[in-house]
Amino acid sequence: MSEARAPVGTPPRGRTTATVRSRAPASDPCRPKGAATAGGGRGVCVWKKVRALLQQPTNELRHEALFHAGHDGLVDSVVPFVREGVREGEAVLVGATPAKLAAIRAGLQEAEIEAVQWQRNDERYARPSPLLGETLRWCEAELARGQRVRLLSEPPLASASHEDARELSLIDAAFNEVAGLAGVAAVCLYDLEAVPSRWIAQARRSHAELVERDGRRPSEAYVGPRELLADEHLGPLPWPSGAVQELICPAPDEACSAARELGRGAGLPDHRLEAFVEAVGEVATNAWVHALPDRGRFWWGEARLVCEVSDYGPIDADGSLDPLTGYTPPTAERPGGGLWRTRQLADLVQIRSHAHRTVVRVHVDLPSVARAATPR
């Protein structure tokens, strides 16, 4: 087994991938009691009550959502969470926008900053589908060293494409079902002023515990990961955005050859080309082994090369339609090794499945030069 690493793009502790010079907001959102607020009321800082509400690592996985508005109360609520993790000798990773990274760092001492791993969220979440695997391997490596883990992450839902944002929300839900993460406390940040309302609503469905300005509470909208993913598996996929090359009932080697030819034409770097071909091969093989293959389709999207493989059958060979297949590591009860491997290779994987048909789309990022020349 290869050595587990920090999530791709994670800089060494105490460093970030961009120099951040801004300081925390000059106007402290936690005004003294009695100070005037923007609404003319009396500004008792209820965020101070929230400081202690972010859950510490325990003997089970803790996964919660923190809703905030801009920088209002953010630093006051998360800095103690980060600081305590450092003092306890835990592994702490913070992934957020550059502005929020700067604000959080400004609330810490230099030694504390050096003990934390910092990551810009546009880099941490650039490849949605491998994210869970990368995070899991990093957590497992830290836990194996006897360290508990604290994750503070801000998915870039305000700037991501609809497809990426949707996939990130599903991965967030699947995180609740990953085994072996006792000792991990994960807090996801959601900016109510920036994130579209549909993704805020989805966060309420995927997190059992919510932390808001007035304190902690269970989410009334929470549903289990299987139910949430099952709902999404039934929805339609967007129509291809470019000219489509179609193969009828492609054998795995035929699908791989088409993927290699198209990838070379798109100028994919060798390592990404091989990953794309292997991912397509995994999906095409699944179609032959577990169902009756239908067709393979290839096209250039706005920023990605896409392969779609469809077959006449459910996502699981036994017809159980477990929507977590491929989203979480394979187990004896839920194999799904091919789809899990596909997610580690591709940049985005989309799955739609019901009792009689499964469609899997494999996306790989196009080089910037190829994007400008995307055929229409």
C-alpha positions as CSV (number, residue, x, y, z in Angstrom):
1,M,0.0,0.0,0.0
2,S,1.4,3.4,-0.9
3,E,2.1,5.9,1.9
4,A,-0.9,8.1,2.7
5,R,-0.3,11.7,1.9
6,A,-2.0,14.9,2.8
7,P,-4.8,15.9,0.3
8,V,-3.3,16.9,-3.1
9,G,-2.1,20.4,-3.0
10,T,-1.8,20.6,0.8
11,P,1.2,22.7,1.7
12,P,3.4,21.9,4.7
13,R,2.1,23.0,8.1
14,G,2.3,26.7,8.7
15,R,2.4,27.5,5.0
16,T,-0.3,28.4,2.4
17,T,-0.1,28.2,-1.3
18,A,-0.5,32.0,-1.6
19,T,1.0,34.8,0.4
20,V,-1.8,36.2,2.6
21,R,-1.2,39.6,4.0
22,S,-4.7,40.9,4.9
23,R,-5.7,41.1,8.5
24,A,-8.9,40.3,10.3
25,P,-11.7,42.8,9.8
26,A,-11.0,46.1,11.7
27,S,-14.6,46.2,13.0
28,D,-15.0,43.4,15.5
29,P,-18.3,41.6,14.9
30,C,-18.4,40.8,18.6
31,R,-19.1,44.3,19.8
32,P,-19.2,45.1,23.5
33,K,-22.6,44.8,25.0
34,G,-24.7,47.9,24.3
35,A,-22.8,48.9,21.2
36,A,-24.9,50.0,18.3
37,T,-25.4,47.4,15.5
38,A,-26.1,48.0,11.9
39,G,-29.8,47.4,12.6
40,G,-29.9,49.9,15.4
41,G,-30.3,47.2,18.1
42,R,-28.0,46.4,21.0
43,G,-25.2,44.1,19.9
44,V,-24.7,41.4,22.4
45,C,-22.2,39.0,20.8
46,V,-24.1,35.8,20.8
47,W,-21.2,34.2,18.8
48,K,-19.2,34.0,22.1
49,K,-21.7,31.3,23.1
50,V,-20.8,29.4,20.0
51,R,-17.1,29.2,20.7
52,A,-17.4,26.1,22.8
53,L,-20.1,24.5,20.6
54,L,-17.8,23.3,17.9
55,Q,-17.4,19.7,18.8
56,Q,-14.0,18.3,19.8
57,P,-12.7,15.0,18.4
58,T,-14.2,12.1,20.3
59,N,-14.3,8.3,19.8
60,E,-16.6,8.8,16.9
61,L,-16.7,10.9,13.7
62,R,-18.0,14.4,14.3
63,H,-19.2,16.2,11.2
64,E,-21.1,19.5,11.4
65,A,-21.9,22.6,9.4
66,L,-21.2,26.1,10.6
67,F,-23.3,28.9,9.0
68,H,-22.0,32.4,9.1
69,A,-22.5,35.7,7.2
70,G,-19.2,37.0,5.7
71,H,-16.7,37.4,8.5
72,D,-19.3,38.1,11.1
73,G,-18.4,36.0,14.1
74,L,-16.3,33.6,12.0
75,V,-13.0,34.2,13.6
76,D,-14.5,34.3,17.1
77,S,-16.0,30.9,16.6
78,V,-13.3,29.0,14.7
79,V,-10.0,30.3,16.1
80,P,-10.6,28.6,19.5
81,F,-11.4,25.3,17.7
82,V,-8.1,25.5,15.7
83,R,-6.1,26.7,18.7
84,E,-7.3,24.0,21.0
85,G,-6.4,21.4,18.4
86,V,-2.9,22.7,18.2
87,R,-2.5,22.7,22.0
88,E,-3.7,19.1,22.2
89,G,-1.1,18.0,19.6
90,E,-3.8,17.1,17.1
91,A,-3.5,17.3,13.3
92,V,-5.3,20.4,12.1
93,L,-6.1,21.3,8.5
94,V,-7.8,24.5,7.4
95,G,-9.1,25.0,3.9
96,A,-10.9,28.2,3.0
97,T,-10.8,31.3,0.7
98,P,-7.6,33.4,0.9
99,A,-9.5,36.1,2.8
100,K,-10.8,33.7,5.4
101,L,-7.4,32.0,5.8
102,A,-5.9,35.5,6.5
103,A,-8.6,36.3,9.0
104,I,-8.2,33.0,10.9
105,R,-4.4,33.2,10.9
106,A,-4.6,36.8,12.2
107,G,-6.3,35.4,15.3
108,L,-3.5,32.9,16.0
109,Q,0.0,33.1,17.4
110,E,3.0,32.4,15.1
111,A,3.7,29.0,16.7
112,E,0.1,28.0,16.2
113,I,0.1,29.1,12.6
114,E,3.2,27.0,12.0
115,A,1.5,23.9,13.5
116,V,-1.5,24.0,11.1
117,Q,-1.8,22.9,7.5
118,W,-3.3,25.7,5.4
119,Q,-4.9,25.2,2.0
120,R,-6.8,27.5,-0.4
121,N,-10.2,26.0,-1.1
122,D,-10.0,26.6,-4.9
123,E,-7.0,24.2,-4.8
124,R,-8.3,21.7,-2.2
125,Y,-11.6,21.3,-4.1
126,A,-10.3,21.6,-7.7
127,R,-10.9,17.9,-8.4
128,P,-14.1,17.0,-6.6
129,S,-14.3,13.2,-7.1
130,P,-10.9,12.2,-5.6
131,L,-11.4,14.6,-2.7
132,L,-12.9,12.1,-0.3
133,G,-10.2,9.5,-1.0
134,E,-7.4,12.0,-0.5
135,T,-8.9,13.3,2.7
136,L,-9.6,9.8,4.0
137,R,-6.0,8.7,3.4
138,W,-4.6,11.8,5.2
139,C,-6.9,11.3,8.2
140,E,-6.0,7.6,8.4
141,A,-2.3,8.4,8.4
142,E,-2.6,11.0,11.2
143,L,-4.8,8.7,13.2
144,A,-2.3,5.9,12.8
145,R,0.3,8.2,14.4
146,G,-1.9,8.5,17.4
147,Q,-3.2,12.0,16.6
148,R,-6.7,13.1,16.6
149,V,-7.8,15.2,13.6
150,R,-9.6,18.5,13.1
151,L,-10.7,19.6,9.7
152,L,-12.1,23.1,9.0
153,S,-13.2,23.3,5.3
154,E,-15.0,25.7,3.2
155,P,-16.4,24.2,-0.1
156,P,-16.2,26.8,-2.9
157,L,-19.9,26.6,-3.6
158,A,-20.1,30.2,-4.5
159,S,-17.7,29.9,-7.4
160,A,-17.9,26.3,-8.5
161,S,-19.8,25.1,-11.5
162,H,-23.2,23.6,-10.9
163,E,-21.9,20.1,-11.6
164,D,-18.9,20.5,-9.3
165,A,-21.0,22.1,-6.5
166,R,-23.5,19.2,-6.7
167,E,-20.8,16.6,-6.6
168,L,-19.2,18.3,-3.6
169,S,-22.5,18.3,-1.7
170,L,-22.9,14.5,-2.4
171,I,-19.3,13.8,-1.2
172,D,-20.1,15.8,1.9
173,A,-23.0,13.5,2.6
174,A,-21.1,10.4,1.9
175,F,-18.4,11.4,4.4
176,N,-20.9,10.5,7.2
177,E,-20.7,6.9,6.1
178,V,-16.9,6.5,5.9
179,A,-15.7,3.9,8.5
180,G,-12.6,4.2,10.6
181,L,-12.7,7.9,11.3
182,A,-13.2,7.8,15.0
183,G,-11.2,10.7,16.4
184,V,-12.0,13.1,13.5
185,A,-13.9,16.4,14.0
186,A,-14.9,18.0,10.7
187,V,-16.5,21.4,10.5
188,C,-17.7,22.7,7.1
189,L,-18.1,26.5,6.7
190,Y,-21.0,27.9,4.7
191,D,-21.2,31.7,4.0
192,L,-24.8,32.7,3.9
193,E,-23.9,35.9,2.1
194,A,-22.1,34.1,-0.7
195,V,-23.3,30.5,-1.2
196,P,-26.5,30.0,-3.3
197,S,-29.5,29.0,-1.2
198,R,-29.9,25.6,-2.9
199,W,-26.5,24.5,-1.5
200,I,-27.3,25.9,1.9
201,A,-30.4,23.8,1.9
202,Q,-28.4,20.8,0.8
203,A,-25.9,21.3,3.6
204,R,-28.8,21.2,6.1
205,R,-29.7,17.8,4.6
206,S,-26.2,16.4,4.8
207,H,-25.1,17.5,8.3
208,A,-26.9,16.2,11.4
209,E,-25.6,19.0,13.6
210,L,-25.7,22.7,12.7
211,V,-23.9,25.6,14.4
212,E,-25.5,29.0,13.8
213,R,-25.4,32.5,15.3
214,D,-27.8,31.5,18.1
215,G,-26.0,28.2,19.0
216,R,-26.0,24.5,18.2
217,R,-29.0,22.4,17.2
218,P,-29.8,19.2,15.3
219,S,-30.7,19.8,11.7
220,E,-34.5,19.2,11.1
221,A,-33.8,18.7,7.4
222,Y,-31.1,16.0,7.9
223,V,-31.5,12.8,5.9
224,G,-29.1,9.8,5.8
225,P,-26.5,9.7,3.1
226,R,-28.2,6.8,1.3
227,E,-31.5,8.6,1.0
228,L,-29.8,11.8,-0.2
229,L,-27.7,10.1,-2.8
230,A,-30.6,7.9,-3.9
231,D,-32.6,11.0,-4.7
232,E,-29.8,12.4,-6.7
233,H,-29.2,9.2,-8.6
234,L,-32.7,9.5,-10.2
235,G,-32.2,13.0,-11.6
236,P,-31.3,13.7,-15.2
237,L,-27.8,14.6,-16.4
238,P,-27.3,17.7,-18.6
239,W,-27.2,17.2,-22.3
240,P,-23.7,17.0,-23.9
241,S,-22.4,20.4,-24.6
242,G,-20.4,19.5,-27.7
243,A,-20.2,17.2,-30.7
244,V,-20.6,13.6,-29.6
245,Q,-18.6,10.6,-30.7
246,E,-20.7,7.5,-30.1
247,L,-19.8,3.8,-29.8
248,I,-22.5,1.1,-29.6
249,C,-21.9,-1.6,-27.0
250,P,-18.2,-0.9,-26.7
251,A,-15.9,-3.5,-25.4
252,P,-13.5,-2.2,-22.7
253,D,-10.5,-2.1,-25.1
254,E,-12.5,-0.3,-27.7
255,A,-13.6,2.3,-25.1
256,C,-10.0,2.8,-23.9
257,S,-8.7,3.2,-27.5
258,A,-11.3,5.9,-28.1
259,A,-10.5,7.6,-24.8
260,R,-6.7,7.6,-25.6
261,E,-7.3,9.0,-29.1
262,L,-9.5,11.8,-27.9
263,G,-7.3,12.6,-24.9
264,R,-4.2,12.9,-27.1
265,G,-6.1,15.2,-29.5
266,A,-7.1,17.3,-26.5
267,G,-3.4,17.6,-25.4
268,L,-3.8,15.9,-22.1
269,P,-0.5,15.5,-20.2
270,D,0.7,11.9,-20.2
271,H,-0.2,11.2,-16.6
272,R,-3.7,12.6,-17.0
273,L,-4.2,10.8,-20.3
274,E,-3.3,7.5,-18.6
275,A,-5.6,8.2,-15.7
276,F,-8.5,9.1,-18.1
277,V,-8.0,5.9,-20.1
278,E,-7.8,3.7,-16.9
279,A,-11.0,5.4,-15.5
280,V,-12.9,4.8,-18.8
281,G,-11.6,1.2,-18.8
282,E,-12.9,0.6,-15.2
283,V,-16.4,1.9,-16.1
284,A,-16.6,0.0,-19.4
285,T,-15.5,-3.2,-17.7
286,N,-18.2,-2.8,-15.1
287,A,-20.8,-2.5,-17.8
288,W,-19.6,-5.8,-19.4
289,V,-19.2,-7.7,-16.2
290,H,-22.3,-6.6,-14.2
291,A,-24.8,-5.7,-16.9
292,L,-25.5,-5.5,-20.6
293,P,-23.5,-2.6,-22.2
294,D,-25.5,0.0,-24.1
295,R,-23.1,2.7,-25.5
296,G,-20.2,4.9,-24.9
297,R,-20.2,8.6,-25.8
298,F,-17.3,11.1,-25.8
299,W,-17.3,14.8,-26.1
300,W,-15.4,18.0,-25.2
301,G,-17.1,20.1,-22.5
302,E,-16.5,23.7,-21.6
303,A,-13.4,22.8,-19.5
304,R,-13.3,19.0,-19.5
305,L,-13.2,16.0,-21.7
306,V,-16.1,13.7,-21.0
307,C,-16.8,10.0,-21.5
308,E,-20.2,8.5,-20.7
309,V,-20.8,4.8,-20.5
310,S,-24.4,3.5,-20.1
311,D,-25.6,-0.1,-19.6
312,Y,-28.9,-1.9,-19.0
313,G,-28.6,-2.8,-15.3
314,P,-28.4,-1.4,-11.8
315,I,-25.3,0.0,-10.2
316,D,-24.8,-3.1,-8.1
317,A,-24.7,-6.6,-9.6
318,D,-27.3,-7.9,-7.1
319,G,-29.7,-5.1,-7.9
320,S,-29.5,-3.6,-4.5
321,L,-28.9,-0.1,-5.9
322,D,-26.8,1.0,-2.9
323,P,-26.3,4.7,-3.8
324,L,-23.0,4.8,-1.8
325,T,-21.3,2.4,-4.2
326,G,-18.3,4.2,-5.5
327,Y,-18.6,7.1,-3.1
328,T,-17.0,5.4,-0.2
329,P,-14.2,2.8,0.0
330,P,-15.2,-0.7,-0.9
331,T,-16.1,-3.1,1.8
332,A,-17.2,-6.8,1.9
333,E,-20.8,-5.7,2.1
334,R,-20.4,-3.0,-0.6
335,P,-17.7,-3.9,-3.1
336,G,-17.7,-1.1,-5.7
337,G,-14.0,-1.2,-6.1
338,G,-14.1,-0.3,-9.8
339,L,-16.2,2.9,-9.3
340,W,-14.1,3.9,-6.2
341,R,-11.0,3.5,-8.3
342,T,-12.6,5.6,-11.1
343,R,-13.2,8.4,-8.7
344,Q,-9.6,8.5,-7.6
345,L,-8.5,8.8,-11.3
346,A,-10.9,11.2,-12.8
347,D,-11.6,14.9,-11.9
348,L,-15.4,14.4,-11.7
349,V,-17.5,11.3,-11.9
350,Q,-21.3,11.5,-12.2
351,I,-23.6,8.5,-11.6
352,R,-27.3,8.0,-12.4
353,S,-28.8,4.6,-11.7
354,H,-32.1,2.9,-11.3
355,A,-33.3,-0.7,-11.6
356,H,-32.9,-1.0,-15.3
357,R,-30.2,1.4,-16.4
358,T,-27.0,3.0,-15.2
359,V,-25.1,5.9,-16.7
360,V,-21.6,6.9,-15.5
361,R,-19.8,10.0,-16.8
362,V,-16.1,10.4,-16.4
363,H,-14.6,14.0,-16.7
364,V,-11.0,15.0,-16.9
365,D,-9.9,18.6,-16.9
366,L,-8.7,20.0,-20.3
367,P,-5.4,22.0,-20.5
368,S,-6.1,25.7,-20.7
369,V,-4.9,25.8,-24.3
370,A,-7.3,23.0,-25.3
371,R,-10.2,24.8,-23.7
372,A,-9.8,27.7,-26.1
373,A,-9.9,25.4,-29.0
374,T,-12.9,23.2,-27.8
375,P,-14.8,22.0,-30.9
376,R,-18.4,22.9,-31.2
